């Protein structure tokens, strides 16, 4: 591993970080770290280069689906923030495997933070879960994430790297490029009846960026952390909250038995899983104090609109 020398320009003396999959959350991390770190951002889209450079990163063009384009990533930075999702099909994650092989070719990453999903737990019937809960993925999407986690844990053990697995629920923020919940409420899209409704979990995108940074510095070896706020709210109640904040009519409620024809397969799958994440490690180990401990605070902080939590 190359060590910056005191006589070199200041930019080369900064600690180095590689961000893989530098989308919305990656850009929020960049906004906080670009002045303190020399950041390399891997993207498969060359047209993203100017945007990433404007945020202070050195853009690297490489495709996790084409391992030959990755080179020797391990030579770039001792810390890696892995935000890239698995492919859209199958039950494994060849992208994470390709990344780890590229890292190993150039040297060993000392720390890796991986953005996983709370979907690895499947349906917990509304129970509260801490990070000791066994995974029970109910969809191929979740199985791909479990496969990625296992690869990363193996890498951590094999190369004595500190690997932190962030299990992330629905991400929201007023400036995320996601479908608007206000628009959904205006359209009158129904939600599940109270008796059939499911608990969902949330995290504000700005808080998630801060969690990623905390994990890069304070994450424990081979550790799972719930990157979730303190909210205990069912999905229908979330949209009721959005409606109330905008002075709109609350969405209609439908029974689960009649919901299949009104929702996509992905949404129906999401609506079949109910869980409440306990975030004790986030506060005690990573020592993160959330700016938006609940979705109410996060939505009220927005001006000009709110953002729809991404399906976890």
C-alpha positions, -999 to +999 in steps of 0.1 A: +000+000+000+013+034-009+017+059+020+014+096+012+048+114+018+050+146+038+068+164+010+040+157-015+012+182-023-015+184+003-041+166-019-019+135-019-015+136+019-053+133+024-067+099+034-081+080+004-116+066-001-132+047-029-169+050-034-185+023-056-219+032-069-219+070-063-255+079-067-276+101-044-263+088-011-227+087-025-230+123-035-242+132+000-212+115+014-190+134-011-204+167+001-192+160+036-159+143+029-145+158-004-125+185+015-110+160+039-105+130+017-091+122-017-121+104-030-122+081-060-157+074-074-163+043-096-191+047-122-201+027-152-215+058-169-188+081-184-213+109-186-213+110-148-177+121-148-182+159-149-208+157-121-186+136-098-155+158-105-176+189-097-183+174-063-146+169-056-141+132-066-118+117-091-141+098-115-131+062-125-150+045-153-155+008-147-184-017-148-189-043-121-206-064-147-174-063-168-146-073-144-119-066-170-127-029-167-120-027-129-082-029-129-065-030-095-089-010-073-072-021-041-042+001-049-064+033-048-077+035-013-077+017+021-114+025+027-142+015+005-179+025+006-198-001-015-232+014-025-237-005-057-268-028-058-267-064-071-279-073-106-317-074-112-320-111-114-306-143-099-298-152-063-261-142-061-242-110-065-214-113-091-209-075-089-197-077-053-175-107-062-160-088-091-153-058-068-136-079-041-114-096-067-104-062-081-096-050-046-075-081-038-055-076-070-043-042-059-039-048-022-062-053+007-088-028+017-086-021+054-123-011+058-154-018+037-188-004+044-216-021+025-251-007+019-273-037+023-311-038+029-334-047+058-353-069+033-329-097+042-351-104+072-382-112+052-415-109+071-412-107+109-449-101+114-443-067+130-417-079+155-388-057+167-355-069+154-320-063+164-289-072+144-287-107+159-318-118+141-312-145+115-318-136+079-348-151+061-350-136+026-383-141+010-374-128-025-346-132-050-339-095-045-332-101-008-313-133-015-289-114-037-282-091-008-276-120+016-252-134-009-233-101-011-231-099+027-217-134+029-190-126+003-180-094+022-179-112+055-156-139+040-134-112+026-132-095+060-122-127+077-098-138+050-079-105+047-084-091+083-104-062+069-131-044+089-164-050+072-195-031+083-229-042+068-255-015+070-290-029+067-309+000+053-347+004+051-367+030+030-347+061+022-364+095+019-355+131+014-372+161-002-345+163-029-343+126-039-351+117-074-379+093-064-416+091-070-434+117-049-457+105-021-477+136-026-484+126-062-494+092-050-518+107-025-532+130-051-538+101-074-558+083-047-536+052-047-549+030-020-530+016+010-537-015+031-565-015+056-553-009+092-558-046+101-537-057+072-511-030+072-474-036+077-447-018+097-421-001+075-388+015+085-372+047+073-340+067+072-334+103+059-308+103+031-287+129+049-286+108+080-277+078+060-247+096+045-236+105+080-241+068+091-219+057+062-191+081+072-194+070+109-191+033+098-160+041+078-144+054+110-159+035+138-174+003+124-165-029+142-151-060+123-178-081+105-206-062+122-242-056+111-258-022+119-293-011+113-292+022+095-327+031+106-344+060+125-366+056+155-399+056+137-425+028+143-450+035+117-472+014+094-471+021+056-507+034+055-500+057+084-470+071+066-492+081+036-518+095+060-490+117+075-480+129+040-517+137+032-521+156+065-489+176+059-502+187+025-538+192+035-549+164+012-575+137+016-560+106+031-557+076+007-584+049+006-578+017+025-582-017+009-582-052+024-552-074+015-575-099-001-584-073-028-551-056-032-533-079-056-549-064-087-542-028-076-504-031-069-474-044-088-458-076-079-429-058-063-452-035-042-473-065-032-442-083-020-431-053+000-465-050+015-463-086+027-433-079+050-436-062+084-408-055+108-395-029+133-358-024+133-339-017+166-311+007+160-291+004+193-258-003+176-262+028+154-262+049+185-239+031+209-212+017+185-212+042+156-222+070+180-246+086+154-271+112+167-298+113+141-308+147+127-342+133+118-351+107+145-385+102+129-401+106+095-424+133+109-393+154+117-377+146+084-409+155+064-415+186+084-379+198+076-386+196+039-395+227+019-412+224-014-421+187-012-412+154+004-395+123-009-409+088-011-390+061+008-373+037-016-386+001-013-363-019+009 
